[in-house]
Amino acid sequence: MTEADKLLGDVMSARGYPMSDFEQRAADISVDHPLVLDNYRAAHQGAMRQTRGEASTEDLRKAMIHFRTLFEELVREPEAAHS
């Protein structure tokens, strides 16, 4: 899960999104990708639950689906959209 979160952060950074705190990243994502914002929030919450040792297998499965949805949306975006 942490690898998926890191990969998503790397893609966001490569796409020109500022990598400040989570709430700022979520706000930035919401401008260009409002339909996947809920996926990003849910994936992040799943990663945080895993870090605290509170995530079930189902929580992890759902979080990975959310990560994948946002990842797919971001890789379709032109590379320097936010520079």
mmCIF file of the N, C-alpha and C atoms, coordinates in Angstrom:
data_MODEL
# 
_entry.id   MODEL 
# 
loop_
_atom_site.group_PDB 
_atom_site.id 
_atom_site.type_symbol 
_atom_site.label_atom_id 
_atom_site.label_alt_id 
_atom_site.label_comp_id 
_atom_site.label_asym_id 
_atom_site.label_entity_id 
_atom_site.label_seq_id 
_atom_site.pdbx_PDB_ins_code 
_atom_site.Cartn_x 
_atom_site.Cartn_y 
_atom_site.Cartn_z 
_atom_site.occupancy 
_atom_site.B_iso_or_equiv 
_atom_site.pdbx_formal_charge 
_atom_site.auth_seq_id 
_atom_site.auth_comp_id 
_atom_site.auth_asym_id 
_atom_site.auth_atom_id 
_atom_site.pdbx_PDB_model_num 
ATOM 1   N N  . MET A 1 1  ? 0.827   -1.186 0.000   1.00 0.00 ? 1  MET A N  1 
ATOM 2   C CA . MET A 1 1  ? 0.000   0.000  0.000   1.00 0.00 ? 1  MET A CA 1 
ATOM 3   C C  . MET A 1 1  ? 0.872   1.251  0.000   1.00 0.00 ? 1  MET A C  1 
ATOM 4   N N  . THR A 1 2  ? 1.906   1.275  0.807   1.00 0.00 ? 2  THR A N  1 
ATOM 5   C CA . THR A 1 2  ? 2.758   2.462  0.834   1.00 0.00 ? 2  THR A CA 1 
ATOM 6   C C  . THR A 1 2  ? 3.465   2.659  -0.505  1.00 0.00 ? 2  THR A C  1 
ATOM 7   N N  . GLU A 1 3  ? 3.747   1.547  -1.194  1.00 0.00 ? 3  GLU A N  1 
ATOM 8   C CA . GLU A 1 3  ? 4.363   1.655  -2.512  1.00 0.00 ? 3  GLU A CA 1 
ATOM 9   C C  . GLU A 1 3  ? 3.394   2.299  -3.506  1.00 0.00 ? 3  GLU A C  1 
ATOM 10  N N  . ALA A 1 4  ? 2.118   1.936  -3.420  1.00 0.00 ? 4  ALA A N  1 
ATOM 11  C CA . ALA A 1 4  ? 1.109   2.531  -4.307  1.00 0.00 ? 4  ALA A CA 1 
ATOM 12  C C  . ALA A 1 4  ? 0.971   4.022  -4.023  1.00 0.00 ? 4  ALA A C  1 
ATOM 13  N N  . ASP A 1 5  ? 0.981   4.385  -2.754  1.00 0.00 ? 5  ASP A N  1 
ATOM 14  C CA . ASP A 1 5  ? 0.881   5.790  -2.372  1.00 0.00 ? 5  ASP A CA 1 
ATOM 15  C C  . ASP A 1 5  ? 2.090   6.567  -2.885  1.00 0.00 ? 5  ASP A C  1 
ATOM 16  N N  . LYS A 1 6  ? 3.273   5.964  -2.764  1.00 0.00 ? 6  LYS A N  1 
ATOM 17  C CA . LYS A 1 6  ? 4.492   6.622  -3.250  1.00 0.00 ? 6  LYS A CA 1 
ATOM 18  C C  . LYS A 1 6  ? 4.470   6.751  -4.774  1.00 0.00 ? 6  LYS A C  1 
ATOM 19  N N  . LEU A 1 7  ? 4.058   5.693  -5.464  1.00 0.00 ? 7  LEU A N  1 
ATOM 20  C CA . LEU A 1 7  ? 3.973   5.739  -6.927  1.00 0.00 ? 7  LEU A CA 1 
ATOM 21  C C  . LEU A 1 7  ? 3.021   6.840  -7.371  1.00 0.00 ? 7  LEU A C  1 
ATOM 22  N N  . LEU A 1 8  ? 1.880   6.936  -6.728  1.00 0.00 ? 8  LEU A N  1 
ATOM 23  C CA . LEU A 1 8  ? 0.924   7.977  -7.075  1.00 0.00 ? 8  LEU A CA 1 
ATOM 24  C C  . LEU A 1 8  ? 1.530   9.359  -6.832  1.00 0.00 ? 8  LEU A C  1 
ATOM 25  N N  . GLY A 1 9  ? 2.253   9.514  -5.732  1.00 0.00 ? 9  GLY A N  1 
ATOM 26  C CA . GLY A 1 9  ? 2.938   10.777 -5.463  1.00 0.00 ? 9  GLY A CA 1 
ATOM 27  C C  . GLY A 1 9  ? 3.962   11.108 -6.529  1.00 0.00 ? 9  GLY A C  1 
ATOM 28  N N  . ASP A 1 10 ? 4.698   10.096 -6.989  1.00 0.00 ? 10 ASP A N  1 
ATOM 29  C CA . ASP A 1 10 ? 5.686   10.305 -8.056  1.00 0.00 ? 10 ASP A CA 1 
ATOM 30  C C  . ASP A 1 10 ? 5.012   10.746 -9.349  1.00 0.00 ? 10 ASP A C  1 
ATOM 31  N N  . VAL A 1 11 ? 3.883   10.117 -9.681  1.00 0.00 ? 11 VAL A N  1 
ATOM 32  C CA . VAL A 1 11 ? 3.163   10.486 -10.902 1.00 0.00 ? 11 VAL A CA 1 
ATOM 33  C C  . VAL A 1 11 ? 2.625   11.906 -10.780 1.00 0.00 ? 11 VAL A C  1 
ATOM 34  N N  . MET A 1 12 ? 2.060   12.235 -9.625  1.00 0.00 ? 12 MET A N  1 
ATOM 35  C CA . MET A 1 12 ? 1.536   13.582 -9.418  1.00 0.00 ? 12 MET A CA 1 
ATOM 36  C C  . MET A 1 12 ? 2.649   14.615 -9.544  1.00 0.00 ? 12 MET A C  1 
ATOM 37  N N  . SER A 1 13 ? 3.792   14.327 -8.964  1.00 0.00 ? 13 SER A N  1 
ATOM 38  C CA . SER A 1 13 ? 4.924   15.238 -9.048  1.00 0.00 ? 13 SER A CA 1 
ATOM 39  C C  . SER A 1 13 ? 5.375   15.405 -10.500 1.00 0.00 ? 13 SER A C  1 
ATOM 40  N N  . ALA A 1 14 ? 5.451   14.295 -11.235 1.00 0.00 ? 14 ALA A N  1 
ATOM 41  C CA . ALA A 1 14 ? 5.855   14.349 -12.643 1.00 0.00 ? 14 ALA A CA 1 
ATOM 42  C C  . ALA A 1 14 ? 4.853   15.138 -13.484 1.00 0.00 ? 14 ALA A C  1 
ATOM 43  N N  . ARG A 1 15 ? 3.610   15.141 -13.052 1.00 0.00 ? 15 ARG A N  1 
ATOM 44  C CA . ARG A 1 15 ? 2.561   15.879 -13.767 1.00 0.00 ? 15 ARG A CA 1 
ATOM 45  C C  . ARG A 1 15 ? 2.488   17.336 -13.340 1.00 0.00 ? 15 ARG A C  1 
ATOM 46  N N  . GLY A 1 16 ? 3.353   17.730 -12.416 1.00 0.00 ? 16 GLY A N  1 
ATOM 47  C CA . GLY A 1 16 ? 3.445   19.131 -12.031 1.00 0.00 ? 16 GLY A CA 1 
ATOM 48  C C  . GLY A 1 16 ? 2.613   19.541 -10.835 1.00 0.00 ? 16 GLY A C  1 
ATOM 49  N N  . TYR A 1 17 ? 2.012   18.584 -10.136 1.00 0.00 ? 17 TYR A N  1 
ATOM 50  C CA . TYR A 1 17 ? 1.257   18.937 -8.940  1.00 0.00 ? 17 TYR A CA 1 
ATOM 51  C C  . TYR A 1 17 ? 2.216   19.214 -7.796  1.00 0.00 ? 17 TYR A C  1 
ATOM 52  N N  . PRO A 1 18 ? 2.025   20.301 -7.061  1.00 0.00 ? 18 PRO A N  1 
ATOM 53  C CA . PRO A 1 18 ? 2.870   20.570 -5.896  1.00 0.00 ? 18 PRO A CA 1 
ATOM 54  C C  . PRO A 1 18 ? 2.681   19.456 -4.861  1.00 0.00 ? 18 PRO A C  1 
ATOM 55  N N  . MET A 1 19 ? 3.755   19.045 -4.259  1.00 0.00 ? 19 MET A N  1 
ATOM 56  C CA . MET A 1 19 ? 3.673   17.919 -3.327  1.00 0.00 ? 19 MET A CA 1 
ATOM 57  C C  . MET A 1 19 ? 3.752   18.393 -1.877  1.00 0.00 ? 19 MET A C  1 
ATOM 58  N N  . SER A 1 20 ? 2.860   19.290 -1.512  1.00 0.00 ? 20 SER A N  1 
ATOM 59  C CA . SER A 1 20 ? 2.799   19.744 -0.126  1.00 0.00 ? 20 SER A CA 1 
ATOM 60  C C  . SER A 1 20 ? 1.958   18.742 0.671   1.00 0.00 ? 20 SER A C  1 
ATOM 61  N N  . ASP A 1 21 ? 1.194   19.207 1.624   1.00 0.00 ? 21 ASP A N  1 
ATOM 62  C CA . ASP A 1 21 ? 0.414   18.289 2.457   1.00 0.00 ? 21 ASP A CA 1 
ATOM 63  C C  . ASP A 1 21 ? -0.747  17.667 1.674   1.00 0.00 ? 21 ASP A C  1 
ATOM 64  N N  . PHE A 1 22 ? -1.344  16.639 2.250   1.00 0.00 ? 22 PHE A N  1 
ATOM 65  C CA . PHE A 1 22 ? -2.401  15.897 1.563   1.00 0.00 ? 22 PHE A CA 1 
ATOM 66  C C  . PHE A 1 22 ? -3.572  16.785 1.163   1.00 0.00 ? 22 PHE A C  1 
ATOM 67  N N  . GLU A 1 23 ? -4.029  17.641 2.059   1.00 0.00 ? 23 GLU A N  1 
ATOM 68  C CA . GLU A 1 23 ? -5.191  18.473 1.744   1.00 0.00 ? 23 GLU A CA 1 
ATOM 69  C C  . GLU A 1 23 ? -4.917  19.397 0.555   1.00 0.00 ? 23 GLU A C  1 
ATOM 70  N N  . GLN A 1 24 ? -3.711  19.918 0.450   1.00 0.00 ? 24 GLN A N  1 
ATOM 71  C CA . GLN A 1 24 ? -3.375  20.761 -0.702  1.00 0.00 ? 24 GLN A CA 1 
ATOM 72  C C  . GLN A 1 24 ? -3.336  19.937 -1.976  1.00 0.00 ? 24 GLN A C  1 
ATOM 73  N N  . ARG A 1 25 ? -2.760  18.723 -1.907  1.00 0.00 ? 25 ARG A N  1 
ATOM 74  C CA . ARG A 1 25 ? -2.738  17.847 -3.090  1.00 0.00 ? 25 ARG A CA 1 
ATOM 75  C C  . ARG A 1 25 ? -4.159  17.507 -3.517  1.00 0.00 ? 25 ARG A C  1 
ATOM 76  N N  . ALA A 1 26 ? -5.034  17.213 -2.545  1.00 0.00 ? 26 ALA A N  1 
ATOM 77  C CA . ALA A 1 26 ? -6.418  16.886 -2.865  1.00 0.00 ? 26 ALA A CA 1 
ATOM 78  C C  . ALA A 1 26 ? -7.108  18.071 -3.531  1.00 0.00 ? 26 ALA A C  1 
ATOM 79  N N  . ALA A 1 27 ? -6.861  19.269 -3.028  1.00 0.00 ? 27 ALA A N  1 
ATOM 80  C CA . ALA A 1 27 ? -7.448  20.466 -3.627  1.00 0.00 ? 27 ALA A CA 1 
ATOM 81  C C  . ALA A 1 27 ? -6.944  20.650 -5.058  1.00 0.00 ? 27 ALA A C  1 
ATOM 82  N N  . ASP A 1 28 ? -5.654  20.420 -5.272  1.00 0.00 ? 28 ASP A N  1 
ATOM 83  C CA . ASP A 1 28 ? -5.083  20.556 -6.611  1.00 0.00 ? 28 ASP A CA 1 
ATOM 84  C C  . ASP A 1 28 ? -5.677  19.522 -7.569  1.00 0.00 ? 28 ASP A C  1 
ATOM 85  N N  . ILE A 1 29 ? -5.805  18.284 -7.110  1.00 0.00 ? 29 ILE A N  1 
ATOM 86  C CA . ILE A 1 29 ? -6.381  17.220 -7.933  1.00 0.00 ? 29 ILE A CA 1 
ATOM 87  C C  . ILE A 1 29 ? -7.831  17.539 -8.282  1.00 0.00 ? 29 ILE A C  1 
ATOM 88  N N  . SER A 1 30 ? -8.559  18.131 -7.338  1.00 0.00 ? 30 SER A N  1 
ATOM 89  C CA . SER A 1 30 ? -9.985  18.387 -7.557  1.00 0.00 ? 30 SER A CA 1 
ATOM 90  C C  . SER A 1 30 ? -10.235 19.350 -8.714  1.00 0.00 ? 30 SER A C  1 
ATOM 91  N N  . VAL A 1 31 ? -9.274  20.203 -9.017  1.00 0.00 ? 31 VAL A N  1 
ATOM 92  C CA . VAL A 1 31 ? -9.439  21.159 -10.114 1.00 0.00 ? 31 VAL A CA 1 
ATOM 93  C C  . VAL A 1 31 ? -9.488  20.446 -11.460 1.00 0.00 ? 31 VAL A C  1 
ATOM 94  N N  . ASP A 1 32 ? -8.549  19.549 -11.681 1.00 0.00 ? 32 ASP A N  1 
ATOM 95  C CA . ASP A 1 32 ? -8.449  18.871 -12.977 1.00 0.00 ? 32 ASP A CA 1 
ATOM 96  C C  . ASP A 1 32 ? -9.162  17.528 -13.032 1.00 0.00 ? 32 ASP A C  1 
ATOM 97  N N  . HIS A 1 33 ? -9.356  16.914 -11.877 1.00 0.00 ? 33 HIS A N  1 
ATOM 98  C CA . HIS A 1 33 ? -9.916  15.555 -11.833 1.00 0.00 ? 33 HIS A CA 1 
ATOM 99  C C  . HIS A 1 33 ? -10.974 15.442 -10.738 1.00 0.00 ? 33 HIS A C  1 
ATOM 100 N N  . PRO A 1 34 ? -12.032 16.237 -10.795 1.00 0.00 ? 34 PRO A N  1 
ATOM 101 C CA . PRO A 1 34 ? -13.013 16.228 -9.704  1.00 0.00 ? 34 PRO A CA 1 
ATOM 102 C C  . PRO A 1 34 ? -13.714 14.884 -9.524  1.00 0.00 ? 34 PRO A C  1 
ATOM 103 N N  . LEU A 1 35 ? -13.828 14.110 -10.582 1.00 0.00 ? 35 LEU A N  1 
ATOM 104 C CA . LEU A 1 35 ? -14.534 12.842 -10.477 1.00 0.00 ? 35 LEU A CA 1 
ATOM 105 C C  . LEU A 1 35 ? -13.738 11.773 -9.737  1.00 0.00 ? 35 LEU A C  1 
ATOM 106 N N  . VAL A 1 36 ? -12.428 11.945 -9.624  1.00 0.00 ? 36 VAL A N  1 
ATOM 107 C CA . VAL A 1 36 ? -11.616 10.942 -8.916  1.00 0.00 ? 36 VAL A CA 1 
ATOM 108 C C  . VAL A 1 36 ? -11.122 11.442 -7.560  1.00 0.00 ? 36 VAL A C  1 
ATOM 109 N N  . LEU A 1 37 ? -11.550 12.628 -7.162  1.00 0.00 ? 37 LEU A N  1 
ATOM 110 C CA . LEU A 1 37 ? -11.119 13.151 -5.868  1.00 0.00 ? 37 LEU A CA 1 
ATOM 111 C C  . LEU A 1 37 ? -11.523 12.222 -4.727  1.00 0.00 ? 37 LEU A C  1 
ATOM 112 N N  . ASP A 1 38 ? -12.745 11.713 -4.766  1.00 0.00 ? 38 ASP A N  1 
ATOM 113 C CA . ASP A 1 38 ? -13.179 10.794 -3.708  1.00 0.00 ? 38 ASP A CA 1 
ATOM 114 C C  . ASP A 1 38 ? -12.311 9.540  -3.681  1.00 0.00 ? 38 ASP A C  1 
ATOM 115 N N  . ASN A 1 39 ? -11.876 9.085  -4.859  1.00 0.00 ? 39 ASN A N  1 
ATOM 116 C CA . ASN A 1 39 ? -10.973 7.925  -4.915  1.00 0.00 ? 39 ASN A CA 1 
ATOM 117 C C  . ASN A 1 39 ? -9.657  8.244  -4.208  1.00 0.00 ? 39 ASN A C  1 
ATOM 118 N N  . TYR A 1 40 ? -9.147  9.438  -4.444  1.00 0.00 ? 40 TYR A N  1 
ATOM 119 C CA . TYR A 1 40 ? -7.878  9.830  -3.821  1.00 0.00 ? 40 TYR A CA 1 
ATOM 120 C C  . TYR A 1 40 ? -8.018  9.895  -2.302  1.00 0.00 ? 40 TYR A C  1 
ATOM 121 N N  . ARG A 1 41 ? -9.085  10.491 -1.828  1.00 0.00 ? 41 ARG A N  1 
ATOM 122 C CA . ARG A 1 41 ? -9.305  10.577 -0.382  1.00 0.00 ? 41 ARG A CA 1 
ATOM 123 C C  . ARG A 1 41 ? -9.457  9.181  0.237   1.00 0.00 ? 41 ARG A C  1 
ATOM 124 N N  . ALA A 1 42 ? -10.235 8.312  -0.408  1.00 0.00 ? 42 ALA A N  1 
ATOM 125 C CA . ALA A 1 42 ? -10.446 6.960  0.116   1.00 0.00 ? 42 ALA A CA 1 
ATOM 126 C C  . ALA A 1 42 ? -9.148  6.152  0.109   1.00 0.00 ? 42 ALA A C  1 
ATOM 127 N N  . ALA A 1 43 ? -8.364  6.278  -0.952  1.00 0.00 ? 43 ALA A N  1 
ATOM 128 C CA . ALA A 1 43 ? -7.091  5.560  -1.023  1.00 0.00 ? 43 ALA A CA 1 
ATOM 129 C C  . ALA A 1 43 ? -6.153  6.046  0.074   1.00 0.00 ? 43 ALA A C  1 
ATOM 130 N N  . HIS A 1 44 ? -6.091  7.345  0.260   1.00 0.00 ? 44 HIS A N  1 
ATOM 131 C CA . HIS A 1 44 ? -5.224  7.914  1.291   1.00 0.00 ? 44 HIS A CA 1 
ATOM 132 C C  . HIS A 1 44 ? -5.655  7.437  2.685   1.00 0.00 ? 44 HIS A C  1 
ATOM 133 N N  . GLN A 1 45 ? -6.951  7.424  2.938   1.00 0.00 ? 45 GLN A N  1 
ATOM 134 C CA . GLN A 1 45 ? -7.443  6.948  4.237   1.00 0.00 ? 45 GLN A CA 1 
ATOM 135 C C  . GLN A 1 45 ? -7.082  5.482  4.449   1.00 0.00 ? 45 GLN A C  1 
ATOM 136 N N  . GLY A 1 46 ? -7.185  4.668  3.391   1.00 0.00 ? 46 GLY A N  1 
ATOM 137 C CA . GLY A 1 46 ? -6.799  3.264  3.492   1.00 0.00 ? 46 GLY A CA 1 
ATOM 138 C C  . GLY A 1 46 ? -5.322  3.109  3.802   1.00 0.00 ? 46 GLY A C  1 
ATOM 139 N N  . ALA A 1 47 ? -4.491  3.915  3.163   1.00 0.00 ? 47 ALA A N  1 
ATOM 140 C CA . ALA A 1 47 ? -3.046  3.860  3.425   1.00 0.00 ? 47 ALA A CA 1 
ATOM 141 C C  . ALA A 1 47 ? -2.750  4.273  4.865   1.00 0.00 ? 47 ALA A C  1 
ATOM 142 N N  . MET A 1 48 ? -3.450  5.263  5.365   1.00 0.00 ? 48 MET A N  1 
ATOM 143 C CA . MET A 1 48 ? -3.238  5.708  6.747   1.00 0.00 ? 48 MET A CA 1 
ATOM 144 C C  . MET A 1 48 ? -3.678  4.624  7.735   1.00 0.00 ? 48 MET A C  1 
ATOM 145 N N  . ARG A 1 49 ? -4.812  3.950  7.444   1.00 0.00 ? 49 ARG A N  1 
ATOM 146 C CA . ARG A 1 49 ? -5.265  2.851  8.320   1.00 0.00 ? 49 ARG A CA 1 
ATOM 147 C C  . ARG A 1 49 ? -4.243  1.722  8.320   1.00 0.00 ? 49 ARG A C  1 
ATOM 148 N N  . GLN A 1 50 ? -3.660  1.442  7.159   1.00 0.00 ? 50 GLN A N  1 
ATOM 149 C CA . GLN A 1 50 ? -2.657  0.386  7.104   1.00 0.00 ? 50 GLN A CA 1 
ATOM 150 C C  . GLN A 1 50 ? -1.439  0.758  7.945   1.00 0.00 ? 50 GLN A C  1 
ATOM 151 N N  . THR A 1 51 ? -1.000  2.001  7.848   1.00 0.00 ? 51 THR A N  1 
ATOM 152 C CA . THR A 1 51 ? 0.154   2.466  8.607   1.00 0.00 ? 51 THR A CA 1 
ATOM 153 C C  . THR A 1 51 ? -0.073  2.292  10.109  1.00 0.00 ? 51 THR A C  1 
ATOM 154 N N  . ARG A 1 52 ? -1.314  2.510  10.547  1.00 0.00 ? 52 ARG A N  1 
ATOM 155 C CA . ARG A 1 52 ? -1.652  2.361  11.970  1.00 0.00 ? 52 ARG A CA 1 
ATOM 156 C C  . ARG A 1 52 ? -1.969  0.921  12.346  1.00 0.00 ? 52 ARG A C  1 
ATOM 157 N N  . GLY A 1 53 ? -1.951  0.010  11.358  1.00 0.00 ? 53 GLY A N  1 
ATOM 158 C CA . GLY A 1 53 ? -2.253  -1.394 11.629  1.00 0.00 ? 53 GLY A CA 1 
ATOM 159 C C  . GLY A 1 53 ? -3.737  -1.659 11.811  1.00 0.00 ? 53 GLY A C  1 
ATOM 160 N N  . GLU A 1 54 ? -4.589  -0.793 11.260  1.00 0.00 ? 54 GLU A N  1 
ATOM 161 C CA . GLU A 1 54 ? -6.033  -0.897 11.457  1.00 0.00 ? 54 GLU A CA 1 
ATOM 162 C C  . GLU A 1 54 ? -6.782  -1.359 10.220  1.00 0.00 ? 54 GLU A C  1 
ATOM 163 N N  . ALA A 1 55 ? -6.095  -1.610 9.119   1.00 0.00 ? 55 ALA A N  1 
ATOM 164 C CA . ALA A 1 55 ? -6.766  -1.915 7.855   1.00 0.00 ? 55 ALA A CA 1 
ATOM 165 C C  . ALA A 1 55 ? -7.018  -3.412 7.711   1.00 0.00 ? 55 ALA A C  1 
ATOM 166 N N  . SER A 1 56 ? -8.237  -3.742 7.308   1.00 0.00 ? 56 SER A N  1 
ATOM 167 C CA . SER A 1 56 ? -8.566  -5.132 6.985   1.00 0.00 ? 56 SER A CA 1 
ATOM 168 C C  . SER A 1 56 ? -8.129  -5.413 5.548   1.00 0.00 ? 56 SER A C  1 
ATOM 169 N N  . THR A 1 57 ? -8.177  -6.674 5.181   1.00 0.00 ? 57 THR A N  1 
ATOM 170 C CA . THR A 1 57 ? -7.862  -7.038 3.798   1.00 0.00 ? 57 THR A CA 1 
ATOM 171 C C  . THR A 1 57 ? -8.812  -6.344 2.834   1.00 0.00 ? 57 THR A C  1 
ATOM 172 N N  . GLU A 1 58 ? -10.088 -6.244 3.200   1.00 0.00 ? 58 GLU A N  1 
ATOM 173 C CA . GLU A 1 58 ? -11.064 -5.570 2.351   1.00 0.00 ? 58 GLU A CA 1 
ATOM 174 C C  . GLU A 1 58 ? -10.750 -4.083 2.232   1.00 0.00 ? 58 GLU A C  1 
ATOM 175 N N  . ASP A 1 59 ? -10.328 -3.446 3.323   1.00 0.00 ? 59 ASP A N  1 
ATOM 176 C CA . ASP A 1 59 ? -9.923  -2.041 3.277   1.00 0.00 ? 59 ASP A CA 1 
ATOM 177 C C  . ASP A 1 59 ? -8.781  -1.845 2.288   1.00 0.00 ? 59 ASP A C  1 
ATOM 178 N N  . LEU A 1 60 ? -7.813  -2.742 2.343   1.00 0.00 ? 60 LEU A N  1 
ATOM 179 C CA . LEU A 1 60 ? -6.650  -2.651 1.453   1.00 0.00 ? 60 LEU A CA 1 
ATOM 180 C C  . LEU A 1 60 ? -7.047  -2.866 -0.005  1.00 0.00 ? 60 LEU A C  1 
ATOM 181 N N  . ARG A 1 61 ? -7.936  -3.819 -0.241  1.00 0.00 ? 61 ARG A N  1 
ATOM 182 C CA . ARG A 1 61 ? -8.397  -4.080 -1.601  1.00 0.00 ? 61 ARG A CA 1 
ATOM 183 C C  . ARG A 1 61 ? -9.092  -2.844 -2.173  1.00 0.00 ? 61 ARG A C  1 
ATOM 184 N N  . LYS A 1 62 ? -9.976  -2.256 -1.392  1.00 0.00 ? 62 LYS A N  1 
ATOM 185 C CA . LYS A 1 62 ? -10.693 -1.058 -1.850  1.00 0.00 ? 62 LYS A CA 1 
ATOM 186 C C  . LYS A 1 62 ? -9.734  0.106  -2.079  1.00 0.00 ? 62 LYS A C  1 
ATOM 187 N N  . ALA A 1 63 ? -8.776  0.277  -1.184  1.00 0.00 ? 63 ALA A N  1 
ATOM 188 C CA . ALA A 1 63 ? -7.813  1.366  -1.341  1.00 0.00 ? 63 ALA A CA 1 
ATOM 189 C C  . ALA A 1 63 ? -7.009  1.195  -2.627  1.00 0.00 ? 63 ALA A C  1 
ATOM 190 N N  . MET A 1 64 ? -6.612  -0.030 -2.937  1.00 0.00 ? 64 MET A N  1 
ATOM 191 C CA . MET A 1 64 ? -5.850  -0.260 -4.164  1.00 0.00 ? 64 MET A CA 1 
ATOM 192 C C  . MET A 1 64 ? -6.694  0.048  -5.402  1.00 0.00 ? 64 MET A C  1 
ATOM 193 N N  . ILE A 1 65 ? -7.970  -0.255 -5.359  1.00 0.00 ? 65 ILE A N  1 
ATOM 194 C CA . ILE A 1 65 ? -8.852  0.082  -6.482  1.00 0.00 ? 65 ILE A CA 1 
ATOM 195 C C  . ILE A 1 65 ? -8.917  1.595  -6.642  1.00 0.00 ? 65 ILE A C  1 
ATOM 196 N N  . HIS A 1 66 ? -9.014  2.313  -5.526  1.00 0.00 ? 66 HIS A N  1 
ATOM 197 C CA . HIS A 1 66 ? -9.050  3.777  -5.585  1.00 0.00 ? 66 HIS A CA 1 
ATOM 198 C C  . HIS A 1 66 ? -7.736  4.339  -6.117  1.00 0.00 ? 66 HIS A C  1 
ATOM 199 N N  . PHE A 1 67 ? -6.609  3.797  -5.643  1.00 0.00 ? 67 PHE A N  1 
ATOM 200 C CA . PHE A 1 67 ? -5.307  4.236  -6.154  1.00 0.00 ? 67 PHE A CA 1 
ATOM 201 C C  . PHE A 1 67 ? -5.227  4.009  -7.667  1.00 0.00 ? 67 PHE A C  1 
ATOM 202 N N  . ARG A 1 68 ? -5.657  2.839  -8.105  1.00 0.00 ? 68 ARG A N  1 
ATOM 203 C CA . ARG A 1 68 ? -5.578  2.512  -9.531  1.00 0.00 ? 68 ARG A CA 1 
ATOM 204 C C  . ARG A 1 68 ? -6.427  3.469  -10.369 1.00 0.00 ? 68 ARG A C  1 
ATOM 205 N N  . THR A 1 69 ? -7.620  3.801  -9.882  1.00 0.00 ? 69 THR A N  1 
ATOM 206 C CA . THR A 1 69 ? -8.498  4.708  -10.621 1.00 0.00 ? 69 THR A CA 1 
ATOM 207 C C  . THR A 1 69 ? -7.837  6.070  -10.819 1.00 0.00 ? 69 THR A C  1 
ATOM 208 N N  . LEU A 1 70 ? -7.269  6.624  -9.758  1.00 0.00 ? 70 LEU A N  1 
ATOM 209 C CA . LEU A 1 70 ? -6.606  7.916  -9.876  1.00 0.00 ? 70 LEU A CA 1 
ATOM 210 C C  . LEU A 1 70 ? -5.343  7.802  -10.730 1.00 0.00 ? 70 LEU A C  1 
ATOM 211 N N  . PHE A 1 71 ? -4.573  6.746  -10.545 1.00 0.00 ? 71 PHE A N  1 
ATOM 212 C CA . PHE A 1 71 ? -3.366  6.534  -11.344 1.00 0.00 ? 71 PHE A CA 1 
ATOM 213 C C  . PHE A 1 71 ? -3.705  6.528  -12.833 1.00 0.00 ? 71 PHE A C  1 
ATOM 214 N N  . GLU A 1 72 ? -4.730  5.764  -13.207 1.00 0.00 ? 72 GLU A N  1 
ATOM 215 C CA . GLU A 1 72 ? -5.118  5.688  -14.613 1.00 0.00 ? 72 GLU A CA 1 
ATOM 216 C C  . GLU A 1 72 ? -5.543  7.050  -15.149 1.00 0.00 ? 72 GLU A C  1 
ATOM 217 N N  . GLU A 1 73 ? -6.239  7.816  -14.338 1.00 0.00 ? 73 GLU A N  1 
ATOM 218 C CA . GLU A 1 73 ? -6.654  9.158  -14.745 1.00 0.00 ? 73 GLU A CA 1 
ATOM 219 C C  . GLU A 1 73 ? -5.435  10.061 -14.961 1.00 0.00 ? 73 GLU A C  1 
ATOM 220 N N  . LEU A 1 74 ? -4.471  9.974  -14.062 1.00 0.00 ? 74 LEU A N  1 
ATOM 221 C CA . LEU A 1 74 ? -3.291  10.838 -14.158 1.00 0.00 ? 74 LEU A CA 1 
ATOM 222 C C  . LEU A 1 74 ? -2.387  10.476 -15.326 1.00 0.00 ? 74 LEU A C  1 
ATOM 223 N N  . VAL A 1 75 ? -2.246  9.203  -15.632 1.00 0.00 ? 75 VAL A N  1 
ATOM 224 C CA . VAL A 1 75 ? -1.345  8.838  -16.729 1.00 0.00 ? 75 VAL A CA 1 
ATOM 225 C C  . VAL A 1 75 ? -1.942  9.159  -18.089 1.00 0.00 ? 75 VAL A C  1 
ATOM 226 N N  . ARG A 1 76 ? -3.230  9.410  -18.149 1.00 0.00 ? 76 ARG A N  1 
ATOM 227 C CA . ARG A 1 76 ? -3.858  9.851  -19.400 1.00 0.00 ? 76 ARG A CA 1 
ATOM 228 C C  . ARG A 1 76 ? -3.652  11.338 -19.642 1.00 0.00 ? 76 ARG A C  1 
ATOM 229 N N  . GLU A 1 77 ? -3.271  12.061 -18.605 1.00 0.00 ? 77 GLU A N  1 
ATOM 230 C CA . GLU A 1 77 ? -3.102  13.509 -18.674 1.00 0.00 ? 77 GLU A CA 1 
ATOM 231 C C  . GLU A 1 77 ? -1.788  13.856 -19.376 1.00 0.00 ? 77 GLU A C  1 
ATOM 232 N N  . PRO A 1 78 ? -1.748  14.913 -20.189 1.00 0.00 ? 78 PRO A N  1 
ATOM 233 C CA . PRO A 1 78 ? -0.476  15.341 -20.787 1.00 0.00 ? 78 PRO A CA 1 
ATOM 234 C C  . PRO A 1 78 ? 0.574   15.632 -19.724 1.00 0.00 ? 78 PRO A C  1 
ATOM 235 N N  . GLU A 1 79 ? 1.817   15.292 -19.981 1.00 0.00 ? 79 GLU A N  1 
ATOM 236 C CA . GLU A 1 79 ? 2.893   15.325 -18.983 1.00 0.00 ? 79 GLU A CA 1 
ATOM 237 C C  . GLU A 1 79 ? 3.085   16.657 -18.287 1.00 0.00 ? 79 GLU A C  1 
ATOM 238 N N  . ALA A 1 80 ? 3.108   17.754 -18.961 1.00 0.00 ? 80 ALA A N  1 
ATOM 239 C CA . ALA A 1 80 ? 3.429   19.031 -18.335 1.00 0.00 ? 80 ALA A CA 1 
ATOM 240 C C  . ALA A 1 80 ? 2.194   19.914 -18.152 1.00 0.00 ? 80 ALA A C  1 
ATOM 241 N N  . ALA A 1 81 ? 1.076   19.335 -17.808 1.00 0.00 ? 81 ALA A N  1 
ATOM 242 C CA . ALA A 1 81 ? -0.182  20.077 -17.737 1.00 0.00 ? 81 ALA A CA 1 
ATOM 243 C C  . ALA A 1 81 ? -0.170  21.170 -16.685 1.00 0.00 ? 81 ALA A C  1 
ATOM 244 N N  . HIS A 1 82 ? 0.626   21.056 -15.638 1.00 0.00 ? 82 HIS A N  1 
ATOM 245 C CA . HIS A 1 82 ? 0.571   22.007 -14.531 1.00 0.00 ? 82 HIS A CA 1 
ATOM 246 C C  . HIS A 1 82 ? 1.821   22.823 -14.350 1.00 0.00 ? 82 HIS A C  1 
ATOM 247 N N  . SER A 1 83 ? 2.737   22.760 -15.265 1.00 0.00 ? 83 SER A N  1 
ATOM 248 C CA . SER A 1 83 ? 4.008   23.501 -15.118 1.00 0.00 ? 83 SER A CA 1 
ATOM 249 C C  . SER A 1 83 ? 3.834   24.950 -15.441 1.00 0.00 ? 83 SER A C  1 
# 
